[in-house]
Amino acid sequence: MTEQFTTLKTQKVLDLCSGIGGFTLGHLISGGFETVAFCEINQYCQQVLNLRFPQIPIIPDIHDITVESLYQVGVREIDGIIAGLPCPPNTARISRGGRGSRGGRGGKNSTPASISPPAPPACLNQEIP
């Protein structure tokens, strides 16, 4: 009996709150995914991303992501959105009156739901703190 194998299409993903690229590193190991753009506001993390993935564009602020801004950096197609959402809004420091390591920028307004792509992505992978 001859078995037929189907080659799966590589999924193009937008990596939000990218940190130093952990999801993308994992995808390089597992295969099947291609990160087409990062979104990371932390300048140190941006430097690490630029060293590790110089060919992948970085949009610094999640609030600036639009279809037009993605086109400007060469992104034409997205199959999915992945996000390593920041934990600081949920930390003990917040409950003590602090603003967390992102200066209060995390939380509901930094979620992938605030992005309105022209068509819904095929998948959403969200890291839950």
C-alpha positions as CSV (number, residue, x, y, z in Angstrom):
1,M,0.0,0.0,0.0
2,T,1.3,3.4,-1.0
3,E,0.8,6.2,1.5
4,Q,0.2,9.7,0.3
5,F,1.7,12.6,2.3
6,T,0.2,16.1,2.1
7,T,2.6,19.0,2.5
8,L,1.2,21.6,4.8
9,K,1.3,25.2,3.9
10,T,3.6,27.3,6.1
11,Q,1.5,29.5,8.3
12,K,2.5,33.2,8.3
13,V,2.1,34.7,11.7
14,L,2.3,38.2,13.3
15,D,4.1,38.0,16.6
16,L,2.7,40.5,19.1
17,C,4.4,41.4,22.5
18,S,7.3,39.4,21.0
19,G,9.8,39.8,23.9
20,I,13.1,38.3,22.6
21,G,11.4,36.0,20.1
22,G,10.6,32.9,22.1
23,F,7.6,31.9,20.0
24,T,9.5,32.4,16.7
25,L,12.5,30.4,18.0
26,G,10.1,27.6,18.9
27,H,8.5,27.8,15.4
28,L,11.9,27.6,13.8
29,I,12.5,24.3,15.7
30,S,9.1,22.8,15.1
31,G,8.6,24.1,11.6
32,G,5.4,25.1,9.9
33,F,5.4,28.7,10.8
34,E,7.0,31.9,9.4
35,T,7.0,35.1,11.5
36,V,6.3,38.0,9.1
37,A,6.6,40.8,11.6
38,F,7.2,41.4,15.3
39,C,5.6,43.9,17.6
40,E,7.6,44.8,20.7
41,I,7.9,48.1,22.5
42,N,10.9,47.3,24.7
43,Q,14.0,48.7,23.1
44,Y,16.3,46.0,24.6
45,C,14.1,43.2,23.3
46,Q,14.0,45.0,19.9
47,Q,17.8,44.9,19.8
48,V,17.8,41.2,20.6
49,L,15.1,40.6,17.9
50,N,17.2,42.6,15.3
51,L,20.3,40.4,16.1
52,R,18.4,37.1,16.0
53,F,16.0,37.9,13.1
54,P,17.4,40.8,11.1
55,Q,15.1,40.0,8.1
56,I,11.9,40.4,10.2
57,P,10.5,43.9,10.6
58,I,9.5,45.2,14.0
59,I,6.6,47.5,14.7
60,P,7.3,49.0,18.1
61,D,3.8,49.9,19.4
62,I,0.8,47.6,19.2
63,H,-1.4,50.6,18.8
64,D,0.3,51.4,15.5
65,I,-0.5,48.1,13.8
66,T,-2.9,48.5,10.9
67,V,-3.3,46.9,7.6
68,E,-1.5,49.9,6.1
69,S,1.4,49.7,8.6
70,L,1.9,46.0,7.8
71,Y,1.9,46.8,4.1
72,Q,4.6,49.5,4.7
73,V,6.9,46.9,6.2
74,G,6.2,44.4,3.4
75,V,3.6,42.1,5.1
76,R,0.9,41.2,2.6
77,E,-0.5,38.1,4.2
78,I,-1.1,36.8,7.8
79,D,-2.6,33.4,8.6
80,G,-2.4,33.8,12.4
81,I,-1.5,36.0,15.3
82,I,0.6,34.9,18.2
83,A,1.1,36.9,21.4
84,G,3.2,36.7,24.5
85,L,1.1,39.2,26.4
86,P,2.9,41.1,29.2
87,C,2.3,39.8,32.7
88,P,3.0,43.1,34.6
89,P,-0.7,44.2,34.8
90,N,-1.3,41.0,36.8
91,T,1.6,41.1,39.1
92,A,1.7,41.8,42.9
93,R,3.5,45.1,42.2
94,I,0.3,46.3,40.5
95,S,-1.8,45.5,43.6
96,R,0.6,47.5,45.7
97,G,0.0,50.6,43.6
98,G,2.8,50.2,41.1
99,R,2.5,50.3,37.3
100,G,4.5,47.2,36.4
101,S,7.6,46.9,34.3
102,R,5.8,48.3,31.2
103,G,4.6,51.5,33.0
104,G,1.0,50.5,32.9
105,R,0.9,49.8,29.2
106,G,-0.2,46.2,29.4
107,G,-3.7,45.0,30.0
108,K,-6.9,44.9,27.9
109,N,-5.8,47.6,25.4
110,S,-2.7,45.6,24.5
111,T,-4.5,42.5,23.4
112,P,-4.7,41.1,19.9
113,A,-8.4,41.9,19.9
114,S,-7.6,45.6,19.3
115,I,-6.2,44.7,15.9
116,S,-8.7,44.6,13.0
117,P,-7.3,42.7,10.1
118,P,-9.3,42.7,6.8
119,A,-10.1,39.0,7.3
120,P,-9.9,37.0,10.5
121,P,-6.7,35.0,10.9
122,A,-6.9,31.2,10.7
123,C,-5.6,30.8,14.2
124,L,-4.8,32.7,17.4
125,N,-2.2,31.5,19.9
126,Q,-2.2,33.5,23.1
127,E,0.1,33.0,26.1
128,I,-2.0,33.3,29.3
129,P,-0.1,34.7,32.3
